[in-house]
């Protein structure tokens, strides 16, 4: 059985300010580091074969905290980077409305197309299945990318805000992906 633990990175200052991060390289804040350590303790209760992370700082820092606790190395995979937010990166919803109006989502603002994100998410899942069959893999990435990964694994998925340091576990059993845990943050309670 292949098992994926999909982890959203810890919190950042921009998360708290509700700024679109996208490809901006924002580090974890102190809460993000602390919450990642709590998640690392939770993950230490199982045996893992591999950690793969997005190359963006907030994800790499989260993966590093987990890897230190589990005494594992981390691989980076560019396919796990967050959805490119184009011109909206660094802005809040209020600022976007002020700048482009209420219908800003209908404008061409350089935001990465869902089909492009879906393709790289699909490529990543296929590569993991080919290169790491029957392994338990921790995948540290971003909320938007996790949504696309879940769509690849078990379409259609309802769009839900992924919480910082949330854990979503999916298992490939008999050729079918099953979700065993979704957007779970019990380690923060």
N, C-alpha and C positions, 0 to 999 in steps of 0.2 A: 504494500500500500504506500503510495506517495502522499505525503502530508505537507501542506503549506501553512505556515503561520504568517498571515498578512498583518504587518504592524504599521500603523501610521506613526510618523515621527512625533517626538515630544513637542511641547508648546514653544512658541517664539513670541517676541514682542509684537510682531505683526499679526499673529493669531489673535492676541488680546485686543489689538486695535481694529480687528476685522478688516485688515488690508489683504488684498489679493496678492499671494506670494508667487505663484507660478514658478518660473525659472530663476527668480531672484534668489541669491545665495544668502539666506538669513540663518544665523546661528540659533541654537536653543537658548531659551532664557533659563533662569535658575529653576523655575518650576518644571520646565521641560527636562532638565538633567535629573532632577529628583524623581520625577514620574518614570523616566526611562530606567532608573535604578530599581524602582519598585517592579516594573515589568520584567526586568532581568531576573529578579528574585523569583518571580512567578514562573518564568520560562526555565529556570534552573531545576524545576521539579520534573523535567522530562529530559530525554536524551535527544540531541539534535545533531544532524550530520553537517550542516552547512548554513552560513549566513550570507545573504546577498543583499546589497543595498543600492539605493539611488546614489549617484555621485554628489548630490547636493548636500551642503554642510549640515543642515538640520537632520537629515536622514543618516548621514555618515556618523554624526555625533551620537545619535540614538543607537545605531548599530554598534558603535565602538563601546558604549556602556554595556550593552548586552554581551558583546564578545568578551570584554574583560571579565565579566562575572562567569561566563560559561567557558572561559579559557579556549576560545576559538578564534580563527582568523576570519576576516571579512573580505568577500569579493564584491567589487562594484560592477554594476551593469547599467549603462546609459539608458537602456530601454525603460528603466524604473523611474526616470526623472519625472517631475510633475508636469502637468499639462501647461504648455506655454500660454501665458495670459496676455501676450502682446502688450498693447498700450494700457491695459487696465492694471498691470502689475504695480503694486505700491499704492493703489487707491482703495478707498472704502466705497461702499454702495452709494452713500450720500454724495461723495465726490464725483462718482461716475454719472449720477443723475444730473448734478450741477453742470458738468462738462459736456455731456452728450445727450442728456434728456432721458426720460423714463424708458424709452425704447432702445437704450444703448445696446442691448443684446442682439438687436437686428442689424447693427452696423458692422462693417468690416474693420475690426480694430486689431487685426493680426493675431487673434486667438487661434491656437492650434485646432484644427478640424477634428471632430470626434472620430472620423474614419481613420485619421492618421494615428491618433492615440490608441484606438482599438487594434490597429495593425501591430503596433509595437508591443502592446499588452499580449496579443495573441502569439506573436513571435517569442516573447519571453516565456509564456506558459509552455509552448511546444518545446522550447530548448530545455527547460527544466525537466519535462517529461522524458525527453530523449537522453539528456546527459546525466540525470539524477533519478532514475526510476527507483521506486521502493525506498526513497530517502525522505528524511524529515528536514525540511528547509524553512528557515526563518527568512522572510522577505520584508525588508524595512524600506518603506516608500512613503507615498503621499496620498491624501484623501481622494483626490480626483483620479489618480492612477489606480487606486484600489477599486474604485467604482468600475473602471473599465476592465480590470482583471476579473472581477466578479461576473461581469457581463460575458466575458469569454468562457468562464468556467460553468456558469449556470444561468444563461439568459432565460427570460428577462429578469433583471434585478431592479427593485424599486430604489430610486435614488434617495439615499439617506446621508445626512452629515456624518462623516466618520470622525470620531472623537480622537483627540491627541493621545498617543500611546495605546490606542484600542487594539485589541487582538481579535482577528477573524481567522478561524481555522477551517480549512477545507481539506478533505481527504479524497483521493482517487481510489475508488474501490470497484473492482470488476468493471473497469472502463467508464465509470460514472463518478462525477464529482458530487460530494455531499458536504453540506455546510454543518459543522459540528459546534461552532461558536461564531457569533456575529457581533462586531463592534463592541466587544466586551471590555469593560474597564474595572472589573472587580478588584484588581490589584491597587486601585486608587482609593478604595473605601477603608 
